[in-house]
Amino acid sequence: MIEIIAERFNFVIVIILMMTGLYAVVATGNLVKRLVGLSLFQTSVFLLYITMGKVFGGQPPILPEYSEGHGENDAYAGEAAAAVTDHAAEAADIAESAASHGETVHHAAEAIYSNPLPHVLILTAIVVGVATLSVGLALVVRIRESYGTIEDEAINHADYAVDSARRNT
Amino acid sequence: MEFLASLLPASLVTHAPAIIVVTPLMMAAVAAIMPNGRLGWAVTLISTIVSALLALAIIVDVQTGGVVSYAMGGWAPPAGIEFRIDGLNAVLLMVIGALGLLSVIYALPSVADEIEEKKQSLFYSAFLVCFAGLIGVAITGDAFNMFVFLEISSISTYVLVGMGASSDRRALTAAYNYLVLGTIGATFFVIGVGFLYMATGTLNMADMATRLPDLSDSRVVQAAFAFIIVGLGLKAAMFPLHLWLPNAYAYAPNFVTSFLASTATKVAFYTLVRFLFDVFWPEAPFVEVSFLWVFAILGIIGMIVASVQAVFQDDARRLLAFSSVGQVGYMMLGLGMGTAAGLSAGMLHLINHSMMKGALFMALGAFAIRFGIRRISDLNGFARSMPFTSVAFTIGGLSLVGVPMTVGFWSKWYLGVAALENGWWWAVAALILSSLIALAYVARMLAAIWVAEPHHDKAGAIAHARAPWLMLGPLWVLAIANVWFFFQPDFLISMANAAAEAAFSGGAR
């Protein structure tokens, strides 16, 4: 049991964060707290993506002539075929072509890289998340201005009062 | 149509899939800095005309040559982002292009009436972003890119809905709730895409489709399927996930409602079809189970429950919004049949529904611009004061019920035929029941307009009221289209059949 959890430690964290966020969205009546929950929920997905890009023993995906200690990578070369995903392999190809042009070492092609693609995707998703959060907060500000409260129940009450007053006239 | 498309220069047509998205995005920035609403509207009109023409060019291309594939930035798929248009999304391009253009023409008087002068150009800018996002969702062939476009259109939609606050502050809470639910939906979708990426190592949808059948036993793929269906179902307002829709449609500015009602949920429905039939494949055990037990059953419950809810609404726009939820149920039922005939009927209803709901919401907006009315009882006696708008509204309403002589009849006819092919007599019974309920709520509004006595205090005021030409024009185009395509349905049916065929051949591999 412990082993299963330890092997999938990142998923445990992601699930805990995700459920905390989702619960906060559902459970609270405070509009700002609800947005906090929503952000937490989104952040857990960012973590999910970023952790899946990790290749064990892999370096950051940076061209080797700029990084230190690429020589160690020979030890991992055997594992590379199994561990590297398609895109990491592509990254390695690019590194190879880059390295062959320069006068740097040629075994850089055997380096193991973490998959950079999820990071790039999440960069976009973070921007989307920030935009959503800011629109949400702007709406909360406007709600506060016109209702004088940011509690869900009070807002519903105010709307109901207006509606029934209109019906009676 | 071919003639119009042939006028465009060839180089423009080659890059049409990119330009069609980029034009409204760039023009959104231009519209934002315009000093007044009129200029902002002009910029919006120009860029929607450009997009509609390019959409036409792409559709003609698809009809002659099959699949149009455009590698963004020259990076070949699957590594690069691919824009890919086949018969399925050609339908969506047509709907967004045509309805977008008509709603923009309609927008000028409506927006001038409802939005503060200094916010108008920003309002148009947000609309253009939304328009670009919807087109992007419709034509992209990359799963993550689809998420980004989905969010581009959604975030600007929240803003557009919230702009209704100047006439009713409930627009703010409606936009807020839409934001929370829409974000949860999009995040579910992105979790599903992440799982698919884990399983297949690619984000290109066509590439994913070739790799997935080997992984049909994988729990990761099945979880991805569930997440994607829930996420996109939320965006498409599939029955139990529709709670954001009624308020958002009821309190948004009229122009926004008529645009969203005819495009936004349709695009989300298309993404569902794309994932069910192309990325996943209809023969997969978990997909096959979902057809009957998720889409058909929930679709039927939706079209009955939401229609009943619609009958009891006081607010005319809320009534139509609930009816929209019911109409999404029809499309889901068509999709849930899992046959080419069913899907084709669903796509046909998608096109038809965008025409009838567009006409209905535009007519309500035309009523509102003179008198600011919302409630059904306020519509009393409008046939006398605004006969042109009332007749168009009536045509839209009858089409919604599915009366012969209107295009809504064909939707229900083909849905019924497809259901009988499957031996689903209960689906046909549900179709008839739901149409009868639709008749009840449409009759309520029509009775108020045609039969009821006008309110006395307004009798003097409504003697000579006519909506502006810019509103009547698009409204009547849609109303006439509703009748025209009953007599000449071949074009729409061939589009819908091509869509279903493309969806299935994409799945066959």
Interface residues (C-beta under 8 A of the other chain):
Chain A: L22 V25 L31 R34 L35 L38 F41 Q42 V45 L48 Y49 M52 T85 D86 H87 E90 L117 P118 L121 T124 A125 V128 A131 T132 V135 G136 L139 V140 R142 I143 S146 Y147 I155 D159
Chain B: A79 F144 F147 V148 E151 I155 Y158 V159 G162 A165 R169 R170 L172 T173 A175 Y176 L179 V180 T183 I184 A186 T187 V190 I191 G194 Y197 M198 G201 T202 L203
